[in-house]
């Protein structure tokens, strides 16, 4: 085995970190190229101790980590309870990057992969993700323990910081593949954006965007009314020239407000005239089927999973949904990760910060036989 994941739900952080180190040593031995630490908020005061103990007991080439409201390992998601998860891999040489706000990734070599952990209050995701070069994959998540600036912890080797980002640049040859599942279904009809300004859609198909929104709301079925009340989304088509657009063909963004005076709809992202847009809703059934379909043709030795803190048992009405699907779909239990305040991964040719997604970084990925 090249990869291993350890989980401890012990309430004493000293016991918890000892347990996860022991699990890693038993499975792959000491001195992995990279170790990744996910610490629940219950242990935030002891993050320095936990990280130091991992460095001393496991002796990884590099250590990266973050605090989260909930964590996951194997087939289990531990939601809002004490837990420590430690993932480790014999990855070969890894480079570490630490920044206060944004990170310039333009010099990352083609074929590399970037594991990114960041603070939601201080990280400039838009600038950083726009700098990811072609033929480089970036996957990661935003720390989710704290609800205000300064409360999260990010780990980079011997350093613990409360803002910015920490990243591990992984070399070629690890069979890395990204997975991004957005879990939405379209409602209404697709329209060309005919007028727009930054994040404001002013015209859809030649009509004021607010009018198109009103049409969708007034004609919504009973099935759609509940998810609309939970938060309407809009999808921007990834491939403009696709003959048919459906689930998975859009970059999903939240509708954050309307401006009746201009007839515009504000969304959480930039738009341009000529793009195709369609309203969407979050749907647990679609989310399950989409993620299962993305994983079904693949196998992997291991995976790191970054799932939104809005998913979990509240959304799916059952525990450990995403972790179980990853393990079943990839035929591995060597999965570790965290619940995030935002997830990062590629959709189409670009990288984006997402919400309500499940983003995975697969190691030793191959096609299912």
C-alpha positions as CSV (number, residue, x, y, z in Angstrom):
1,X,0.0,0.0,0.0
2,X,1.1,3.5,-0.8
3,X,-1.6,5.4,1.1
4,X,-3.3,5.1,4.4
5,X,-6.0,7.0,6.4
6,X,-6.4,7.0,10.2
7,X,-9.4,8.2,12.2
8,X,-9.9,8.8,15.9
9,X,-13.0,10.0,17.7
10,X,-11.4,10.2,21.1
11,X,-12.2,13.4,23.0
12,X,-8.6,13.7,24.3
13,X,-6.5,15.2,21.5
14,X,-3.3,13.5,22.8
15,X,-5.0,10.1,22.6
16,X,-6.6,10.9,19.3
17,X,-3.3,11.9,17.5
18,X,-1.5,8.8,18.9
19,X,-4.2,6.6,17.6
20,X,-4.1,8.0,14.0
21,X,-0.3,7.9,13.9
22,X,-0.4,4.3,15.0
23,X,-2.9,3.4,12.2
24,X,-0.7,5.0,9.6
25,X,2.5,3.3,10.8
26,X,0.7,0.0,10.8
27,X,-0.4,0.3,7.2
28,X,2.4,2.1,5.3
29,X,5.2,2.7,7.9
30,X,7.1,5.9,8.6
31,X,8.3,8.9,6.5
32,X,5.5,9.3,3.9
33,X,6.1,12.0,1.3
34,X,3.0,13.9,2.4
35,X,0.7,13.8,5.5
36,X,-2.6,15.6,5.5
37,X,-4.3,16.4,8.8
38,X,-8.0,17.3,9.4
39,X,-8.9,18.4,12.9
40,X,-12.4,19.0,14.1
41,X,-13.2,22.2,15.9
42,X,-13.4,20.5,19.2
43,X,-9.6,20.2,19.1
44,X,-8.7,23.6,17.7
45,X,-6.9,24.7,20.8
46,X,-4.6,21.8,20.5
47,X,-3.8,22.0,16.8
48,X,-0.1,22.9,17.4
49,X,0.3,19.9,19.7
50,X,-1.4,17.6,17.3
51,X,0.7,18.8,14.3
52,X,3.9,18.6,16.3
53,X,3.1,15.0,17.4
54,X,2.4,13.9,13.8
55,X,5.8,15.4,12.7
56,X,7.6,13.6,15.5
57,X,5.8,10.3,15.3
58,X,5.4,9.9,11.6
59,X,8.2,12.0,10.2
60,X,6.5,13.0,6.9
61,X,8.4,14.8,4.2
62,X,5.7,17.5,4.5
63,X,2.6,18.1,6.6
64,X,-0.5,20.1,5.6
65,X,-3.8,20.5,7.4
66,X,-6.8,22.4,8.4
67,X,-9.6,22.7,11.0
68,X,-13.2,21.8,10.0
69,X,-16.6,21.6,11.5
70,X,-16.8,18.0,10.5
71,X,-14.3,15.5,9.1
72,X,-14.4,12.1,7.3
73,X,-12.4,8.9,6.9
74,X,-13.0,5.6,5.2
75,X,-16.8,5.2,5.0
76,X,-17.5,7.5,8.0
77,X,-18.4,11.1,8.3
78,X,-18.0,12.5,11.8
79,X,-20.3,15.5,11.9
80,X,-19.8,18.2,14.6
81,X,-18.1,15.9,17.0
82,X,-14.5,15.5,18.2
83,X,-12.3,13.8,15.6
84,X,-8.9,13.7,14.1
85,X,-8.2,12.4,10.6
86,X,-4.7,11.7,9.2
87,X,-4.1,10.8,5.6
88,X,-0.6,9.9,4.4
89,X,0.9,8.8,1.1
90,X,4.2,7.7,-0.3
91,X,4.0,10.5,-2.9
92,X,7.7,11.2,-3.5
93,X,8.9,14.8,-3.3
94,X,6.3,17.5,-2.5
95,X,6.7,21.3,-2.6
96,X,4.9,23.5,-0.1
97,X,3.3,26.9,-0.7
98,X,2.1,29.3,2.0
99,X,0.4,32.7,1.4
100,X,-1.5,35.4,3.3
101,X,-4.1,36.1,0.6
102,X,-3.7,34.9,-2.9
103,X,-1.1,32.5,-4.4
104,X,0.4,32.8,-7.8
105,X,0.5,29.3,-9.4
106,X,1.6,30.3,-12.9
107,X,5.0,28.6,-12.5
108,X,3.6,25.2,-11.4
109,X,5.0,22.6,-13.8
110,X,2.6,20.9,-16.2
111,X,1.4,17.5,-15.0
112,X,1.6,18.5,-11.3
113,X,-1.4,18.5,-9.0
114,X,-2.1,21.0,-6.2
115,X,-3.8,20.2,-2.9
116,X,-5.1,23.5,-1.5
117,X,-6.4,24.3,2.0
118,X,-7.4,27.9,2.7
119,X,-9.2,30.3,5.1
120,X,-12.6,31.6,3.7
121,X,-12.2,35.0,5.3
122,X,-8.8,36.0,3.9
123,X,-8.1,33.8,0.8
124,X,-8.4,35.4,-2.6
125,X,-9.8,32.4,-4.4
126,X,-10.7,34.1,-7.7
127,X,-7.2,35.4,-8.3
128,X,-5.5,32.2,-7.2
129,X,-7.6,29.8,-9.2
130,X,-7.3,32.0,-12.3
131,X,-3.6,31.5,-12.1
132,X,-3.7,27.7,-12.3
133,X,-1.9,26.7,-15.6
134,X,-3.2,24.4,-18.2
135,X,-2.4,20.7,-17.5
136,X,-2.3,21.4,-13.7
137,X,-5.1,20.1,-11.4
138,X,-6.0,21.8,-8.2
139,X,-8.5,20.4,-5.6
140,X,-9.1,21.4,-2.1
141,X,-11.4,23.2,0.4
142,X,-11.9,26.1,2.7
143,X,-11.5,25.5,6.5
144,X,-14.9,25.5,8.1
145,X,-14.4,25.5,11.9
146,X,-14.8,29.2,12.5
147,X,-17.6,31.6,11.6
148,X,-15.4,34.7,11.9
149,X,-11.9,35.7,10.8
150,X,-9.0,34.4,12.8
151,X,-10.7,31.3,14.1
152,X,-9.5,28.7,11.6
153,X,-6.1,27.0,11.7
154,X,-4.0,26.0,8.7
155,X,-1.0,23.8,9.0
156,X,2.1,23.8,6.8
157,X,5.0,21.8,8.3
158,X,6.1,23.6,11.4
159,X,3.9,26.6,10.8
160,X,0.3,27.1,12.0
161,X,-1.5,30.1,10.5
162,X,-5.0,31.6,10.9
163,X,-5.5,33.0,7.4
164,X,-4.5,32.8,3.7
165,X,-3.7,29.4,2.2
166,X,-1.4,26.4,2.4
167,X,-0.8,24.2,-0.6
168,X,1.1,21.0,-1.4
169,X,2.4,20.6,-5.0
170,X,2.4,16.9,-5.9
171,X,4.6,15.5,-8.6
172,X,3.7,13.7,-11.8
173,X,3.3,9.9,-11.8
174,X,0.7,9.5,-9.0
175,X,-2.2,8.8,-11.2
176,X,-4.1,11.8,-10.0
177,X,-7.6,12.7,-11.2
178,X,-10.1,15.3,-10.0
179,X,-13.8,14.7,-9.4
180,X,-16.3,17.6,-9.0
181,X,-20.0,16.8,-8.3
182,X,-22.3,19.8,-8.1
183,X,-25.6,18.0,-7.3
184,X,-28.1,20.3,-9.0
185,X,-30.8,19.8,-11.6
186,X,-32.0,22.3,-14.1
187,X,-35.5,23.8,-14.1
188,X,-37.2,26.0,-16.7
189,X,-35.5,26.6,-20.0
190,X,-32.0,27.7,-20.9
191,X,-31.5,31.3,-22.2
192,X,-28.6,33.2,-23.7
193,X,-27.4,36.1,-21.5
194,X,-28.2,39.1,-23.6
195,X,-27.2,41.8,-21.1
196,X,-24.9,41.7,-18.1
197,X,-22.5,43.6,-15.8
198,X,-20.0,41.8,-13.7
199,X,-22.1,39.5,-11.5
200,X,-25.4,41.0,-12.5
201,X,-27.5,39.2,-15.2
202,X,-29.6,42.0,-16.7
203,X,-31.1,40.2,-19.7
204,X,-32.0,36.5,-20.5
205,X,-33.1,35.7,-24.0
206,X,-33.9,39.3,-24.7
207,X,-36.1,39.8,-21.7
208,X,-35.3,41.3,-18.3
209,X,-33.7,38.6,-16.1
210,X,-36.1,39.3,-13.3
211,X,-39.0,38.5,-15.6
212,X,-37.5,35.2,-16.5
213,X,-37.0,34.5,-12.8
214,X,-40.7,35.4,-12.1
215,X,-41.8,33.0,-14.9
216,X,-39.8,30.1,-13.3
217,X,-41.1,30.8,-9.8
218,X,-44.8,31.1,-11.0
219,X,-44.6,27.9,-13.0
220,X,-42.6,25.8,-10.5
221,X,-44.1,22.4,-9.6
222,X,-44.7,21.4,-6.0
223,X,-41.6,19.2,-6.3
224,X,-39.5,22.3,-7.1
225,X,-41.0,24.7,-4.6
226,X,-39.2,23.4,-1.6
227,X,-35.7,23.4,-3.0
228,X,-36.3,26.8,-4.5
229,X,-37.1,28.1,-1.0
230,X,-33.8,26.6,0.2
231,X,-31.9,28.6,-2.3
232,X,-32.2,29.1,-6.1
233,X,-29.1,28.4,-8.2
234,X,-28.2,29.3,-11.7
235,X,-26.0,27.4,-14.1
236,X,-23.6,28.8,-16.7
237,X,-23.1,26.4,-19.5
238,X,-19.5,25.0,-19.7
239,X,-19.7,24.0,-23.4
240,X,-21.6,26.7,-25.3
241,X,-22.0,24.6,-28.4
242,X,-23.3,21.4,-26.8
243,X,-26.4,20.1,-28.6
244,X,-28.2,19.2,-25.4
245,X,-27.5,20.6,-21.9
246,X,-28.3,18.7,-18.8
247,X,-27.1,17.9,-15.3
248,X,-23.3,18.3,-15.0
249,X,-23.1,20.6,-18.1
250,X,-23.2,23.8,-16.0
251,X,-21.0,25.7,-13.6
252,X,-23.4,26.3,-10.7
253,X,-23.6,29.6,-8.9
254,X,-26.1,30.8,-6.2
255,X,-28.7,33.5,-6.9
256,X,-27.9,36.1,-4.2
257,X,-30.4,38.8,-5.0
258,X,-32.5,40.8,-7.5
259,X,-32.5,44.4,-8.5
260,X,-36.1,45.2,-9.6
261,X,-35.1,48.7,-10.9
262,X,-32.7,47.3,-13.5
263,X,-34.4,44.0,-13.9
264,X,-31.2,42.2,-13.0
265,X,-30.3,39.1,-11.0
266,X,-27.2,39.1,-8.9
267,X,-25.3,35.8,-8.7
268,X,-22.2,34.6,-6.9
269,X,-19.8,34.8,-9.9
270,X,-19.0,36.9,-12.9
271,X,-21.0,36.5,-16.2
272,X,-20.6,37.7,-19.8
273,X,-23.0,38.4,-22.6
274,X,-23.4,35.4,-24.9
275,X,-23.2,32.7,-22.2
276,X,-26.0,30.3,-21.7
277,X,-27.7,30.2,-18.4
278,X,-30.5,28.1,-16.7
279,X,-32.0,28.1,-13.3
280,X,-31.2,25.1,-11.0
281,X,-32.2,23.7,-7.7
282,X,-30.2,21.5,-5.2
283,X,-31.5,18.0,-5.3
284,X,-30.3,15.1,-3.0
285,X,-31.4,12.4,-5.5
286,X,-29.6,14.1,-8.4
287,X,-26.5,14.7,-6.2
288,X,-26.4,11.0,-5.3
289,X,-26.8,9.9,-8.9
290,X,-24.4,12.4,-10.3
291,X,-21.6,11.5,-7.9
292,X,-22.2,7.8,-8.3
293,X,-22.0,8.2,-12.1
294,X,-18.8,10.2,-12.0
295,X,-17.2,7.5,-9.8
296,X,-18.6,4.4,-11.4
297,X,-16.1,4.2,-14.3
298,X,-13.1,4.7,-12.0
299,X,-11.0,2.9,-9.4
300,X,-8.4,4.5,-7.2
301,X,-5.9,3.5,-4.5
302,X,-7.0,6.5,-2.4
303,X,-8.8,9.8,-2.4
304,X,-9.0,13.1,-0.5
305,X,-12.6,14.3,-0.3
306,X,-13.8,17.9,0.2
307,X,-17.5,18.0,0.7
308,X,-19.7,21.1,1.6
309,X,-20.7,21.6,5.1
310,X,-24.3,22.0,3.8
311,X,-24.3,18.4,2.6
312,X,-24.0,15.5,5.1
313,X,-27.0,14.0,6.9
314,X,-29.0,17.2,6.9
315,X,-29.2,17.2,3.1
316,X,-29.2,13.5,2.3
317,X,-31.2,12.4,5.4
318,X,-28.7,9.7,6.1
319,X,-25.1,9.8,7.6
320,X,-21.8,9.3,5.7
321,X,-23.4,9.7,2.2
322,X,-20.4,11.1,0.2
323,X,-17.8,9.1,2.0
324,X,-19.7,5.9,1.4
325,X,-20.2,6.7,-2.3
326,X,-16.5,7.4,-2.7
327,X,-15.4,4.1,-1.1
328,X,-18.0,2.1,-3.0
329,X,-17.4,3.8,-6.3
330,X,-13.6,3.7,-6.2
331,X,-13.3,0.3,-4.5
332,X,-11.1,1.7,-1.7
333,X,-11.6,2.6,1.9
334,X,-8.4,4.8,2.0
335,X,-10.4,8.0,1.9
336,X,-9.9,11.1,4.1
337,X,-11.2,14.6,4.1
338,X,-13.3,17.4,5.6
339,X,-16.5,19.4,5.4
340,X,-15.7,22.8,3.8
341,X,-16.9,26.3,3.7
342,X,-16.2,26.2,0.0
343,X,-14.7,23.6,-2.3
344,X,-12.1,24.0,-5.1
345,X,-11.8,22.0,-8.3
346,X,-12.0,22.2,-12.1
347,X,-15.2,22.5,-14.1
348,X,-14.6,22.6,-17.9
349,X,-11.2,24.1,-18.7
350,X,-11.0,26.3,-15.6
351,X,-10.8,26.0,-11.8
352,X,-13.4,27.5,-9.5
353,X,-14.5,27.9,-5.9
354,X,-17.8,26.0,-5.5
355,X,-20.5,25.7,-2.9
356,X,-22.5,22.6,-2.0
357,X,-20.2,20.3,-4.0
358,X,-18.2,17.2,-3.4
359,X,-14.7,17.6,-4.8
360,X,-12.2,14.7,-4.8
361,X,-8.6,14.3,-5.5
362,X,-8.0,10.7,-6.6
363,X,-4.6,8.9,-6.3
364,X,-3.7,5.9,-8.3
365,X,-6.8,6.4,-10.5
366,X,-7.6,4.0,-13.3
367,X,-10.5,2.9,-15.4
368,X,-12.7,0.2,-13.9
369,X,-12.2,-3.2,-15.5
